[in-house]
Amino acid sequence: MKRIFLLLSLMIFAISCDTSDDDSGGINEEYIVHRNSELEIETLEFGTFVDIVRGNKLVFEYHFSKAEDPDIADSGYDEYLYFELEEGTEDFRLIDEGITISRAYLRRSCFCIFTDFRPLTSGEISGEKIGNNTWNISFDVEAAIEEDGEIVETIAIQNSGTFRP
């Protein structure tokens, strides 16, 4: 009888253990470089949208995603940063005006009013090529959200990571 109880207890214990090692808290970050690409910017009546298409540049894409909390309505959150550089770029530092030249755009996606892409208005993006198709890049950037010609909000992100295809 003791053996059956012990065996049953061990089975219940083993089944109840969570074997996953995901301690990310539902957060996922992607750092991607796209070769032979370029950004296609489309401005519509309801916002500006960015797409990656074939081209002759390097396009860098950062995506931060926080999964929705099932106990909180509309709690998911995403951030996107896109910018392009000339093919063959190795080390770079883009500050304010240089960010404009790189066609850099920021987007946040959440349960909020403005979710389209916004051109960066200030900040810094710097990077170093560390291998074949691999860059270490850090960024601290802002984009203004304007409505009727007035800035109503600023989106800011800061991070660093290794971008790969």
PyRosetta script that sets phi, psi and omega in degrees:
from pyrosetta import init, pose_from_sequence

init()
pose = pose_from_sequence("MKRIFLLLSLMIFAISCDTSDDDSGGINEEYIVHRNSELEIETLEFGTFVDIVRGNKLVFEYHFSKAEDPDIADSGYDEYLYFELEEGTEDFRLIDEGITISRAYLRRSCFCIFTDFRPLTSGEISGEKIGNNTWNISFDVEAAIEEDGEIVETIAIQNSGTFRP")
pose.set_psi(1, -41.1)
pose.set_omega(1, 178.7)
pose.set_phi(2, -63.2)
pose.set_psi(2, -38.6)
pose.set_omega(2, -179.9)
pose.set_phi(3, -64.2)
pose.set_psi(3, -42.2)
pose.set_omega(3, 179.3)
pose.set_phi(4, -63.7)
pose.set_psi(4, -44.6)
pose.set_omega(4, 179.0)
pose.set_phi(5, -62.5)
pose.set_psi(5, -44.0)
pose.set_omega(5, 179.3)
pose.set_phi(6, -63.9)
pose.set_psi(6, -44.9)
pose.set_omega(6, 179.0)
pose.set_phi(7, -62.3)
pose.set_psi(7, -45.0)
pose.set_omega(7, 178.6)
pose.set_phi(8, -63.1)
pose.set_psi(8, -41.8)
pose.set_omega(8, 178.6)
pose.set_phi(9, -63.4)
pose.set_psi(9, -42.7)
pose.set_omega(9, 178.6)
pose.set_phi(10, -64.4)
pose.set_psi(10, -39.6)
pose.set_omega(10, 178.8)
pose.set_phi(11, -64.6)
pose.set_psi(11, -43.9)
pose.set_omega(11, 179.2)
pose.set_phi(12, -63.8)
pose.set_psi(12, -41.8)
pose.set_omega(12, 178.8)
pose.set_phi(13, -62.2)
pose.set_psi(13, -45.4)
pose.set_omega(13, -178.6)
pose.set_phi(14, -64.8)
pose.set_psi(14, -40.0)
pose.set_omega(14, -179.6)
pose.set_phi(15, -68.8)
pose.set_psi(15, -34.8)
pose.set_omega(15, -175.7)
pose.set_phi(16, -79.8)
pose.set_psi(16, -11.9)
pose.set_omega(16, -179.6)
pose.set_phi(17, -75.2)
pose.set_psi(17, 135.4)
pose.set_omega(17, 175.9)
pose.set_phi(18, -86.9)
pose.set_psi(18, 118.3)
pose.set_omega(18, -176.9)
pose.set_phi(19, -89.7)
pose.set_psi(19, -4.9)
pose.set_omega(19, -179.9)
pose.set_phi(20, -75.4)
pose.set_psi(20, 150.3)
pose.set_omega(20, 177.7)
pose.set_phi(21, -115.2)
pose.set_psi(21, 25.8)
pose.set_omega(21, -179.5)
pose.set_phi(22, -78.5)
pose.set_psi(22, 104.1)
pose.set_omega(22, 177.8)
pose.set_phi(23, -111.8)
pose.set_psi(23, 24.3)
pose.set_omega(23, -176.4)
pose.set_phi(24, -76.8)
pose.set_psi(24, -12.7)
pose.set_omega(24, -178.1)
pose.set_phi(25, 67.8)
pose.set_psi(25, 24.9)
pose.set_omega(25, -179.4)
pose.set_phi(26, 79.4)
pose.set_psi(26, 13.6)
pose.set_omega(26, -179.7)
pose.set_phi(27, -99.6)
pose.set_psi(27, 133.0)
pose.set_omega(27, 178.2)
pose.set_phi(28, -132.6)
pose.set_psi(28, 136.6)
pose.set_omega(28, 177.3)
pose.set_phi(29, -127.9)
pose.set_psi(29, 136.1)
pose.set_omega(29, 177.8)
pose.set_phi(30, -123.6)
pose.set_psi(30, 135.8)
pose.set_omega(30, 177.7)
pose.set_phi(31, -125.3)
pose.set_psi(31, 105.8)
pose.set_omega(31, -171.5)
pose.set_phi(32, -126.1)
pose.set_psi(32, 138.6)
pose.set_omega(32, 170.7)
pose.set_phi(33, -113.8)
pose.set_psi(33, 135.2)
pose.set_omega(33, 179.0)
pose.set_phi(34, -113.5)
pose.set_psi(34, 118.0)
pose.set_omega(34, 177.3)
pose.set_phi(35, -85.8)
pose.set_psi(35, 159.3)
pose.set_omega(35, 178.7)
pose.set_phi(36, 49.4)
pose.set_psi(36, 49.1)
pose.set_omega(36, -177.4)
pose.set_phi(37, -137.9)
pose.set_psi(37, 175.1)
pose.set_omega(37, 170.8)
pose.set_phi(38, -159.8)
pose.set_psi(38, 165.4)
pose.set_omega(38, 179.4)
pose.set_phi(39, -89.7)
pose.set_psi(39, 134.9)
pose.set_omega(39, 173.1)
pose.set_phi(40, -108.8)
pose.set_psi(40, 118.7)
pose.set_omega(40, -176.6)
pose.set_phi(41, -104.4)
pose.set_psi(41, 127.0)
pose.set_omega(41, 178.8)
pose.set_phi(42, -125.7)
pose.set_psi(42, 119.8)
pose.set_omega(42, 178.6)
pose.set_phi(43, -102.9)
pose.set_psi(43, 118.9)
pose.set_omega(43, -179.4)
pose.set_phi(44, -113.4)
pose.set_psi(44, 175.0)
pose.set_omega(44, 179.9)
pose.set_phi(45, -57.7)
pose.set_psi(45, -32.0)
pose.set_omega(45, -175.8)
pose.set_phi(46, -108.1)
pose.set_psi(46, 18.2)
pose.set_omega(46, 174.5)
pose.set_phi(47, 142.4)
pose.set_psi(47, 175.7)
pose.set_omega(47, 179.1)
pose.set_phi(48, -106.4)
pose.set_psi(48, 136.6)
pose.set_omega(48, -178.4)
pose.set_phi(49, -130.8)
pose.set_psi(49, 145.9)
pose.set_omega(49, -174.8)
pose.set_phi(50, -119.6)
pose.set_psi(50, 137.3)
pose.set_omega(50, 176.9)
pose.set_phi(51, -135.3)
pose.set_psi(51, 151.2)
pose.set_omega(51, 177.1)
pose.set_phi(52, -97.7)
pose.set_psi(52, 124.0)
pose.set_omega(52, -179.2)
pose.set_phi(53, -128.0)
pose.set_psi(53, 170.6)
pose.set_omega(53, 177.4)
pose.set_phi(54, -62.6)
pose.set_psi(54, 142.0)
pose.set_omega(54, -179.8)
pose.set_phi(55, -171.9)
pose.set_psi(55, -159.5)
pose.set_omega(55, -177.3)
pose.set_phi(56, -122.9)
pose.set_psi(56, 31.7)
pose.set_omega(56, -178.8)
pose.set_phi(57, -126.5)
pose.set_psi(57, 175.3)
pose.set_omega(57, 170.0)
pose.set_phi(58, -98.5)
pose.set_psi(58, 130.2)
pose.set_omega(58, 175.8)
pose.set_phi(59, -115.2)
pose.set_psi(59, 128.5)
pose.set_omega(59, 178.8)
pose.set_phi(60, -106.0)
pose.set_psi(60, 133.7)
pose.set_omega(60, -176.4)
pose.set_phi(61, -129.3)
pose.set_psi(61, 125.5)
pose.set_omega(61, 174.0)
pose.set_phi(62, -117.1)
pose.set_psi(62, 133.6)
pose.set_omega(62, 178.2)
pose.set_phi(63, -135.4)
pose.set_psi(63, 120.6)
pose.set_omega(63, 175.0)
pose.set_phi(64, -108.7)
pose.set_psi(64, 132.4)
pose.set_omega(64, -179.1)
pose.set_phi(65, -136.7)
pose.set_psi(65, 130.3)
pose.set_omega(65, 173.9)
pose.set_phi(66, -117.0)
pose.set_psi(66, 119.4)
pose.set_omega(66, -177.1)
pose.set_phi(67, -64.3)
pose.set_psi(67, 152.8)
pose.set_omega(67, 177.5)
pose.set_phi(68, -65.4)
pose.set_psi(68, 142.7)
pose.set_omega(68, 172.0)
pose.set_phi(69, -86.9)
pose.set_psi(69, 120.7)
pose.set_omega(69, -176.7)
pose.set_phi(70, -61.8)
pose.set_psi(70, -17.6)
pose.set_omega(70, -179.7)
pose.set_phi(71, -90.9)
pose.set_psi(71, -5.9)
pose.set_omega(71, -178.2)
pose.set_phi(72, -126.2)
pose.set_psi(72, 123.9)
pose.set_omega(72, -179.2)
pose.set_phi(73, -66.1)
pose.set_psi(73, 137.1)
pose.set_omega(73, 174.5)
pose.set_phi(74, 54.5)
pose.set_psi(74, 44.3)
pose.set_omega(74, -174.9)
pose.set_phi(75, -96.3)
pose.set_psi(75, -6.2)
pose.set_omega(75, 179.7)
pose.set_phi(76, -66.7)
pose.set_psi(76, 153.1)
pose.set_omega(76, -176.2)
pose.set_phi(77, -151.6)
pose.set_psi(77, 135.9)
pose.set_omega(77, 177.4)
pose.set_phi(78, -135.2)
pose.set_psi(78, 147.6)
pose.set_omega(78, 172.4)
pose.set_phi(79, -130.1)
pose.set_psi(79, 141.7)
pose.set_omega(79, 178.5)
pose.set_phi(80, -130.4)
pose.set_psi(80, 138.3)
pose.set_omega(80, 172.5)
pose.set_phi(81, -131.1)
pose.set_psi(81, 126.7)
pose.set_omega(81, 176.8)
pose.set_phi(82, -126.4)
pose.set_psi(82, 139.4)
pose.set_omega(82, 169.5)
pose.set_phi(83, -155.3)
pose.set_psi(83, 158.0)
pose.set_omega(83, -177.9)
pose.set_phi(84, -126.0)
pose.set_psi(84, 150.0)
pose.set_omega(84, 177.9)
pose.set_phi(85, -136.1)
pose.set_psi(85, 163.5)
pose.set_omega(85, 177.6)
pose.set_phi(86, -64.6)
pose.set_psi(86, 140.7)
pose.set_omega(86, 174.1)
pose.set_phi(87, -57.6)
pose.set_psi(87, 139.4)
pose.set_omega(87, -178.8)
pose.set_phi(88, 94.9)
pose.set_psi(88, -4.8)
pose.set_omega(88, 178.2)
pose.set_phi(89, -65.2)
pose.set_psi(89, 136.4)
pose.set_omega(89, 177.3)
pose.set_phi(90, -113.4)
pose.set_psi(90, -79.7)
pose.set_omega(90, 177.4)
pose.set_phi(91, -99.7)
pose.set_psi(91, 142.4)
pose.set_omega(91, -179.2)
pose.set_phi(92, -153.6)
pose.set_psi(92, 159.0)
pose.set_omega(92, 174.9)
pose.set_phi(93, -147.0)
pose.set_psi(93, 113.9)
pose.set_omega(93, -179.3)
pose.set_phi(94, -108.3)
pose.set_psi(94, 123.4)
pose.set_omega(94, 179.0)
pose.set_phi(95, -127.4)
pose.set_psi(95, 133.0)
pose.set_omega(95, 176.2)
pose.set_phi(96, 41.3)
pose.set_psi(96, -91.2)
pose.set_omega(96, -176.6)
pose.set_phi(97, -63.1)
pose.set_psi(97, -36.8)
pose.set_omega(97, 178.3)
pose.set_phi(98, -63.2)
pose.set_psi(98, -30.3)
pose.set_omega(98, 177.7)
pose.set_phi(99, -64.7)
pose.set_psi(99, -39.5)
pose.set_omega(99, 178.5)
pose.set_phi(100, -62.6)
pose.set_psi(100, -42.6)
pose.set_omega(100, -179.9)
pose.set_phi(101, -62.2)
pose.set_psi(101, -33.2)
pose.set_omega(101, -177.4)
pose.set_phi(102, -80.9)
pose.set_psi(102, 3.4)
pose.set_omega(102, -179.3)
pose.set_phi(103, 52.1)
pose.set_psi(103, 54.5)
pose.set_omega(103, -177.1)
pose.set_phi(104, -89.0)
pose.set_psi(104, 133.8)
pose.set_omega(104, -178.7)
pose.set_phi(105, -132.9)
pose.set_psi(105, 146.9)
pose.set_omega(105, -179.8)
pose.set_phi(106, -126.0)
pose.set_psi(106, 142.5)
pose.set_omega(106, 177.3)
pose.set_phi(107, -142.4)
pose.set_psi(107, 141.4)
pose.set_omega(107, 169.2)
pose.set_phi(108, -120.2)
pose.set_psi(108, 142.7)
pose.set_omega(108, -179.2)
pose.set_phi(109, -124.6)
pose.set_psi(109, 116.1)
pose.set_omega(109, -177.5)
pose.set_phi(110, -159.6)
pose.set_psi(110, -173.9)
pose.set_omega(110, 174.6)
pose.set_phi(111, -84.7)
pose.set_psi(111, 72.8)
pose.set_omega(111, -177.0)
pose.set_phi(112, -142.4)
pose.set_psi(112, 170.0)
pose.set_omega(112, -172.8)
pose.set_phi(113, -69.7)
pose.set_psi(113, -50.8)
pose.set_omega(113, -173.4)
pose.set_phi(114, -101.5)
pose.set_psi(114, 113.5)
pose.set_omega(114, -178.8)
pose.set_phi(115, -127.3)
pose.set_psi(115, 10.8)
pose.set_omega(115, 178.3)
pose.set_phi(116, -85.5)
pose.set_psi(116, 175.7)
pose.set_omega(116, -179.7)
pose.set_phi(117, -77.7)
pose.set_psi(117, 141.8)
pose.set_omega(117, 178.8)
pose.set_phi(118, -124.8)
pose.set_psi(118, 136.1)
pose.set_omega(118, 176.3)
pose.set_phi(119, -67.1)
pose.set_psi(119, 143.8)
pose.set_omega(119, 178.3)
pose.set_phi(120, -65.5)
pose.set_psi(120, 140.5)
pose.set_omega(120, -179.6)
pose.set_phi(121, -108.5)
pose.set_psi(121, -21.5)
pose.set_omega(121, 178.0)
pose.set_phi(122, -164.0)
pose.set_psi(122, 168.0)
pose.set_omega(122, 176.3)
pose.set_phi(123, 124.4)
pose.set_psi(123, -163.4)
pose.set_omega(123, -177.8)
pose.set_phi(124, -145.4)
pose.set_psi(124, 138.2)
pose.set_omega(124, 171.3)
pose.set_phi(125, -127.4)
pose.set_psi(125, 124.5)
pose.set_omega(125, 178.3)
pose.set_phi(126, -133.6)
pose.set_psi(126, 146.5)
pose.set_omega(126, -177.3)
pose.set_phi(127, -152.0)
pose.set_psi(127, 161.3)
pose.set_omega(127, -179.7)
pose.set_phi(128, -139.7)
pose.set_psi(128, 127.9)
pose.set_omega(128, 176.8)
pose.set_phi(129, -74.7)
pose.set_psi(129, 123.8)
pose.set_omega(129, -176.0)
pose.set_phi(130, -113.7)
pose.set_psi(130, -2.8)
pose.set_omega(130, -180.0)
pose.set_phi(131, -176.0)
pose.set_psi(131, -177.6)
pose.set_omega(131, 178.8)
pose.set_phi(132, -63.9)
pose.set_psi(132, 113.1)
pose.set_omega(132, 179.6)
pose.set_phi(133, 64.3)
pose.set_psi(133, 26.4)
pose.set_omega(133, -177.9)
pose.set_phi(134, -132.3)
pose.set_psi(134, 129.0)
pose.set_omega(134, -179.9)
pose.set_phi(135, -130.8)
pose.set_psi(135, 139.2)
pose.set_omega(135, 165.8)
pose.set_phi(136, -91.8)
pose.set_psi(136, 122.4)
pose.set_omega(136, -175.7)
pose.set_phi(137, -131.5)
pose.set_psi(137, 137.6)
pose.set_omega(137, 172.5)
pose.set_phi(138, -122.3)
pose.set_psi(138, 149.2)
pose.set_omega(138, -179.6)
pose.set_phi(139, -147.1)
pose.set_psi(139, 145.6)
pose.set_omega(139, 175.8)
pose.set_phi(140, -144.8)
pose.set_psi(140, 95.1)
pose.set_omega(140, -168.1)
pose.set_phi(141, -133.1)
pose.set_psi(141, 161.8)
pose.set_omega(141, 178.3)
pose.set_phi(142, -137.0)
pose.set_psi(142, 151.1)
pose.set_omega(142, 172.8)
pose.set_phi(143, -134.7)
pose.set_psi(143, 135.8)
pose.set_omega(143, -179.1)
pose.set_phi(144, -90.3)
pose.set_psi(144, 141.4)
pose.set_omega(144, 172.8)
pose.set_phi(145, -104.5)
pose.set_psi(145, 116.9)
pose.set_omega(145, -178.8)
pose.set_phi(146, -109.0)
pose.set_psi(146, 145.0)
pose.set_omega(146, 174.3)
pose.set_phi(147, -138.8)
pose.set_psi(147, 123.4)
pose.set_omega(147, -177.3)
pose.set_phi(148, 54.9)
pose.set_psi(148, 40.3)
pose.set_omega(148, 176.3)
pose.set_phi(149, 79.6)
pose.set_psi(149, 0.0)
pose.set_omega(149, 179.6)
pose.set_phi(150, -114.8)
pose.set_psi(150, 141.3)
pose.set_omega(150, 176.7)
pose.set_phi(151, -75.2)
pose.set_psi(151, 119.5)
pose.set_omega(151, -179.4)
pose.set_phi(152, -103.8)
pose.set_psi(152, -17.5)
pose.set_omega(152, -178.6)
pose.set_phi(153, -165.5)
pose.set_psi(153, 157.0)
pose.set_omega(153, 175.0)
pose.set_phi(154, -126.1)
pose.set_psi(154, 132.7)
pose.set_omega(154, 174.9)
pose.set_phi(155, -98.9)
pose.set_psi(155, 132.8)
pose.set_omega(155, 179.5)
pose.set_phi(156, -132.8)
pose.set_psi(156, 136.3)
pose.set_omega(156, 172.8)
pose.set_phi(157, -135.6)
pose.set_psi(157, 150.2)
pose.set_omega(157, 179.8)
pose.set_phi(158, -144.2)
pose.set_psi(158, 130.2)
pose.set_omega(158, 179.1)
pose.set_phi(159, -171.3)
pose.set_psi(159, 178.7)
pose.set_omega(159, 173.7)
pose.set_phi(160, -154.5)
pose.set_psi(160, 154.9)
pose.set_omega(160, 179.9)
pose.set_phi(161, -176.3)
pose.set_psi(161, 178.6)
pose.set_omega(161, 179.6)
pose.set_phi(162, -102.7)
pose.set_psi(162, 117.4)
pose.set_omega(162, -178.8)
pose.set_phi(163, -92.1)
pose.set_psi(163, 130.7)
pose.set_omega(163, 179.8)
pose.set_phi(164, -138.6)
pose.set_psi(164, 160.5)
pose.set_omega(164, 175.7)
pose.set_phi(165, -63.4)
pose.dump_pdb("model.pdb")
